[in-house]
Amino acid sequence: MELFYSLGITYFVARWAIAYAYAVRGYEAYGGEYILILMTFGFSFGSIHAFFRSLREEGCL
């Protein structure tokens, strides 16, 4: 479940970041937007995993 939510968040950030970088540069290239995408996935996965773990420990799930 954590993976699904993380991929969903990362997908929309990736679409925005790649389009924004292309608009600023004016040409297609690979740069910092891909680092942002990886960081977004890592942060969202960690946050969502911690959230679900805390819910499990409290007995809500």
N, CA, C and O atoms as a MOPAC input file, in Angstrom:
PM7 MOZYME 1SCF
protein

 N      0.82200 1    -1.17600 1     0.00000 1
 C      0.00000 1     0.00000 1     0.00000 1
 C      0.88100 1     1.26000 1     0.00000 1
 O      0.59600 1     2.22500 1    -0.70900 1
 N      1.94200 1     1.23600 1     0.79600 1
 C      2.83700 1     2.39000 1     0.83500 1
 C      3.44000 1     2.65800 1    -0.54100 1
 O      3.57700 1     3.80600 1    -0.96100 1
 N      3.79500 1     1.58600 1    -1.22700 1
 C      4.40600 1     1.71800 1    -2.54900 1
 C      3.43800 1     2.36500 1    -3.53800 1
 O      3.83000 1     3.23300 1    -4.31800 1
 N      2.18400 1     1.94400 1    -3.50500 1
 C      1.17800 1     2.49100 1    -4.42000 1
 C      0.99900 1     3.99200 1    -4.21300 1
 O      1.00500 1     4.75900 1    -5.17700 1
 N      0.84000 1     4.40800 1    -2.97000 1
 C      0.66000 1     5.83200 1    -2.68300 1
 C      1.90600 1     6.63200 1    -3.04700 1
 O      1.80300 1     7.73600 1    -3.58100 1
 N      3.06900 1     6.08300 1    -2.76400 1
 C      4.32300 1     6.77900 1    -3.07700 1
 C      4.49100 1     6.95300 1    -4.58000 1
 O      4.90300 1     8.01500 1    -5.04500 1
 N      4.17400 1     5.91900 1    -5.33000 1
 C      4.27300 1     6.02600 1    -6.78500 1
 C      3.27500 1     7.03900 1    -7.34000 1
 O      3.57800 1     7.74900 1    -8.30000 1
 N      2.09500 1     7.10800 1    -6.74500 1
 C      1.10400 1     8.09000 1    -7.18100 1
 C      1.58500 1     9.51500 1    -6.97800 1
 O      1.45500 1    10.35300 1    -7.87000 1
 N      2.13800 1     9.78600 1    -5.81200 1
 C      2.67800 1    11.11900 1    -5.53000 1
 C      3.83700 1    11.42700 1    -6.46700 1
 O      3.91500 1    12.51500 1    -7.03700 1
 N      4.73700 1    10.45900 1    -6.62300 1
 C      5.92600 1    10.65500 1    -7.44600 1
 C      5.55800 1    10.89400 1    -8.90600 1
 O      6.21200 1    11.68500 1    -9.58500 1
 N      4.53000 1    10.22600 1    -9.39000 1
 C      4.10000 1    10.38700 1   -10.77700 1
 C      3.73600 1    11.84300 1   -11.07700 1
 O      4.17300 1    12.40500 1   -12.08200 1
 N      2.93400 1    12.44600 1   -10.19700 1
 C      2.50400 1    13.82300 1   -10.44300 1
 C      3.64400 1    14.81900 1   -10.27700 1
 O      3.71400 1    15.80600 1   -11.01000 1
 N      4.53300 1    14.57500 1    -9.32900 1
 C      5.70300 1    15.44500 1    -9.17800 1
 C      6.59800 1    15.32200 1   -10.40900 1
 O      7.13300 1    16.32200 1   -10.88600 1
 N      6.76300 1    14.11000 1   -10.92300 1
 C      7.60500 1    13.89200 1   -12.10000 1
 C      7.03500 1    14.60800 1   -13.31900 1
 O      7.77600 1    15.24900 1   -14.06400 1
 N      5.73800 1    14.50500 1   -13.52500 1
 C      5.12400 1    15.20100 1   -14.66200 1
 C      5.35100 1    16.69700 1   -14.57400 1
 O      5.68800 1    17.33800 1   -15.56900 1
 N      5.16600 1    17.25900 1   -13.38000 1
 C      5.35300 1    18.69700 1   -13.20400 1
 C      6.81900 1    19.08700 1   -13.37900 1
 O      7.12400 1    20.04300 1   -14.09200 1
 N      7.73100 1    18.35200 1   -12.73100 1
 C      9.15500 1    18.71900 1   -12.74100 1
 C      9.75100 1    18.64200 1   -14.14400 1
 O     10.50800 1    19.52700 1   -14.54300 1
 N      9.42200 1    17.60600 1   -14.88400 1
 C      9.97600 1    17.45300 1   -16.22900 1
 C      9.42900 1    18.53400 1   -17.16100 1
 O     10.17500 1    19.10600 1   -17.95600 1
 N      8.13200 1    18.81400 1   -17.06300 1
 C      7.54400 1    19.87300 1   -17.89900 1
 C      8.11700 1    21.24000 1   -17.53400 1
 O      8.39200 1    22.05300 1   -18.41600 1
 N      8.29500 1    21.49400 1   -16.25300 1
 C      8.84900 1    22.77900 1   -15.81500 1
 C     10.29100 1    22.94100 1   -16.28600 1
 O     10.67000 1    24.00600 1   -16.77500 1
 N     11.09200 1    21.89400 1   -16.14200 1
 C     12.49400 1    21.97000 1   -16.57200 1
 C     12.58700 1    22.19000 1   -18.08000 1
 O     13.43700 1    22.95000 1   -18.54500 1
 N     11.72800 1    21.53700 1   -18.83600 1
 C     11.72200 1    21.73100 1   -20.28900 1
 C     11.32900 1    23.16700 1   -20.64700 1
 O     11.91700 1    23.77300 1   -21.54300 1
 N     10.33500 1    23.70200 1   -19.94100 1
 C      9.89200 1    25.07200 1   -20.22600 1
 C     10.98100 1    26.09100 1   -19.89900 1
 O     11.14400 1    27.07800 1   -20.61700 1
 N     11.71200 1    25.86200 1   -18.83900 1
 C     12.76600 1    26.80200 1   -18.44500 1
 C     13.94800 1    26.70900 1   -19.39000 1
 O     14.48300 1    27.73000 1   -19.82200 1
 N     14.36400 1    25.47900 1   -19.71800 1
 C     15.53600 1    25.29400 1   -20.57900 1
 C     15.23500 1    25.58300 1   -22.03700 1
 O     16.03500 1    26.19700 1   -22.74200 1
 N     14.07200 1    25.13300 1   -22.47800 1
 C     13.72500 1    25.26300 1   -23.88600 1
 C     14.15700 1    24.06300 1   -24.71400 1
 O     13.94600 1    24.04400 1   -25.92600 1
 N     14.74700 1    23.08200 1   -24.09200 1
 C     15.15600 1    21.85100 1   -24.77700 1
 C     15.14800 1    20.70900 1   -23.76700 1
 O     15.17300 1    20.93000 1   -22.55600 1
 N     15.11100 1    19.49400 1   -24.28300 1
 C     15.06800 1    18.31500 1   -23.42100 1
 C     16.46400 1    17.97900 1   -22.93300 1
 O     17.40900 1    17.90400 1   -23.71800 1
 N     16.58300 1    17.78000 1   -21.64300 1
 C     17.85800 1    17.39900 1   -21.03700 1
 C     17.55700 1    16.66700 1   -19.73300 1
 O     16.41800 1    16.64400 1   -19.26700 1
 N     18.57300 1    16.08300 1   -19.16400 1
 C     18.42100 1    15.35800 1   -17.90600 1
 C     19.23400 1    16.07200 1   -16.84600 1
 O     20.44700 1    16.23100 1   -16.98200 1
 N     18.56000 1    16.50200 1   -15.78900 1
 C     19.25400 1    17.26000 1   -14.76000 1
 C     18.66300 1    17.01900 1   -13.38900 1
 O     18.28100 1    15.90200 1   -13.04000 1
 N     18.59800 1    18.08400 1   -12.62900 1
 C     18.19300 1    18.00900 1   -11.23300 1
 C     16.76300 1    17.56500 1   -11.00900 1
 O     16.41700 1    17.13600 1    -9.90900 1
 N     15.92700 1    17.65700 1   -12.03100 1
 C     14.54100 1    17.22900 1   -11.83500 1
 C     14.45100 1    15.73800 1   -11.51400 1
 O     13.53100 1    15.30600 1   -10.82000 1
 N     15.39700 1    14.95600 1   -12.01400 1
 C     15.37300 1    13.52100 1   -11.72400 1
 C     15.83400 1    13.23300 1   -10.30100 1
 O     15.40300 1    12.25300 1    -9.69300 1
 N     16.69800 1    14.07300 1    -9.77600 1
 C     17.06500 1    13.95000 1    -8.36200 1
 C     15.85400 1    14.29800 1    -7.50100 1
 O     15.59200 1    13.63800 1    -6.49600 1
 N     15.11600 1    15.33700 1    -7.89600 1
 C     13.89900 1    15.71200 1    -7.17600 1
 C     12.88900 1    14.56800 1    -7.18500 1
 O     12.23400 1    14.31600 1    -6.17400 1
 N     12.75800 1    13.88200 1    -8.30400 1
 C     11.81600 1    12.77000 1    -8.40900 1
 C     12.21300 1    11.64400 1    -7.46000 1
 O     11.35900 1    11.09500 1    -6.76300 1
 N     13.49000 1    11.29800 1    -7.42500 1
 C     13.95400 1    10.24900 1    -6.50900 1
 C     13.77700 1    10.65200 1    -5.05000 1
 O     13.37700 1     9.83500 1    -4.22100 1
 N     14.06900 1    11.89400 1    -4.74200 1
 C     13.89700 1    12.37100 1    -3.36900 1
 C     12.42300 1    12.37900 1    -2.97200 1
 O     12.08800 1    12.06300 1    -1.83100 1
 N     11.55100 1    12.73400 1    -3.89400 1
 C     10.11600 1    12.72600 1    -3.62000 1
 C      9.64000 1    11.32600 1    -3.30000 1
 O      8.87600 1    11.12800 1    -2.35600 1
 N     10.08700 1    10.34600 1    -4.08300 1
 C      9.68700 1     8.96900 1    -3.81700 1
 C     10.19000 1     8.51700 1    -2.45300 1
 O      9.42800 1     7.94200 1    -1.67500 1
 N     11.44700 1     8.76600 1    -2.15400 1
 C     12.00800 1     8.33900 1    -0.87300 1
 C     11.31800 1     8.98700 1     0.31000 1
 O     10.99800 1     8.31200 1     1.28900 1
 N     11.08500 1    10.28700 1     0.23000 1
 C     10.43700 1    10.99500 1     1.32700 1
 C      8.99000 1    10.55100 1     1.50100 1
 O      8.54200 1    10.32200 1     2.62400 1
 N      8.25800 1    10.42900 1     0.39800 1
 C      6.85000 1    10.03700 1     0.50100 1
 C      6.71700 1     8.60200 1     0.99300 1
 O      5.83500 1     8.30900 1     1.79900 1
 N      7.57800 1     7.70400 1     0.52200 1
 C      7.50900 1     6.32000 1     0.98400 1
 C      7.80600 1     6.24400 1     2.47800 1
 O      7.09400 1     5.56500 1     3.21900 1
 N      8.84500 1     6.92900 1     2.92100 1
 C      9.19000 1     6.91600 1     4.34200 1
 C      8.09500 1     7.50300 1     5.21100 1
 O      7.77700 1     6.95800 1     6.26800 1
 N      7.51900 1     8.60400 1     4.77400 1
 C      6.45700 1     9.25600 1     5.54900 1
 C      5.20100 1     8.39600 1     5.61800 1
 O      4.60900 1     8.23700 1     6.68500 1
 N      4.80400 1     7.85000 1     4.49500 1
 C      3.60000 1     7.01700 1     4.46500 1
 C      3.81900 1     5.73700 1     5.25500 1
 O      2.91500 1     5.28500 1     5.95900 1
 N      5.00000 1     5.14700 1     5.15300 1
 C      5.30400 1     3.93700 1     5.91600 1
 C      5.24500 1     4.22300 1     7.41700 1
 O      4.67600 1     3.43300 1     8.17100 1
 N      5.81500 1     5.32600 1     7.85400 1
 C      5.77700 1     5.69100 1     9.27800 1
 C      4.34300 1     5.94400 1     9.73600 1
 O      3.97400 1     5.57200 1    10.85100 1
 N      3.53800 1     6.56900 1     8.89200 1
 C      2.14400 1     6.83300 1     9.23200 1
 C      1.37200 1     5.53000 1     9.42400 1
 O      0.66300 1     5.37500 1    10.41800 1
 N      1.50100 1     4.59600 1     8.48700 1
 C      0.79400 1     3.32600 1     8.61500 1
 C      1.32000 1     2.49900 1     9.78300 1
 O      0.55300 1     1.79600 1    10.44100 1
 N      2.62000 1     2.57800 1    10.04300 1
 C      3.17900 1     1.85400 1    11.18600 1
 C      2.59600 1     2.39100 1    12.48800 1
 O      2.26800 1     1.61400 1    13.38500 1
 N      2.46400 1     3.70500 1    12.60000 1
 C      1.88800 1     4.27500 1    13.82300 1
 C      0.41200 1     3.89300 1    13.96100 1
 O     -0.06300 1     3.66600 1    15.07400 1
 N     -0.31100 1     3.82200 1    12.85300 1
 C     -1.70300 1     3.37700 1    12.92400 1
 C     -1.79700 1     1.91900 1    13.36500 1
 O     -2.67500 1     1.56300 1    14.15200 1
 N     -0.89600 1     1.07600 1    12.86300 1
 C     -0.90100 1    -0.33400 1    13.26700 1
 C     -0.57700 1    -0.48900 1    14.74700 1
 O     -1.18900 1    -1.30700 1    15.43400 1
 N      0.37800 1     0.28900 1    15.24000 1
 C      0.75700 1     0.19800 1    16.65100 1
 C     -0.37300 1     0.64900 1    17.56800 1
 O     -0.51900 1     0.12200 1    18.67100 1
 N     -1.17100 1     1.61000 1    17.13200 1
 C     -2.29200 1     2.08900 1    17.93200 1
 C     -3.51200 1     1.18600 1    17.80700 1
 O     -4.47800 1     1.34700 1    18.55200 1
 N     -3.47800 1     0.24600 1    16.88000 1
 C     -4.58900 1    -0.67500 1    16.70700 1
 C     -5.69400 1    -0.15600 1    15.81400 1
 O     -6.79400 1    -0.70900 1    15.81200 1
 N     -5.43100 1     0.88400 1    15.06200 1
 C     -6.45400 1     1.44900 1    14.17500 1
 C     -6.59200 1     0.66200 1    12.87800 1
 O     -7.62300 1     0.74800 1    12.21000 1
 N     -5.56900 1    -0.10100 1    12.51600 1
 C     -5.63500 1    -0.89600 1    11.27900 1
 C     -5.70400 1    -2.35600 1    11.59500 1
 O     -5.76500 1    -3.18200 1    10.68500 1

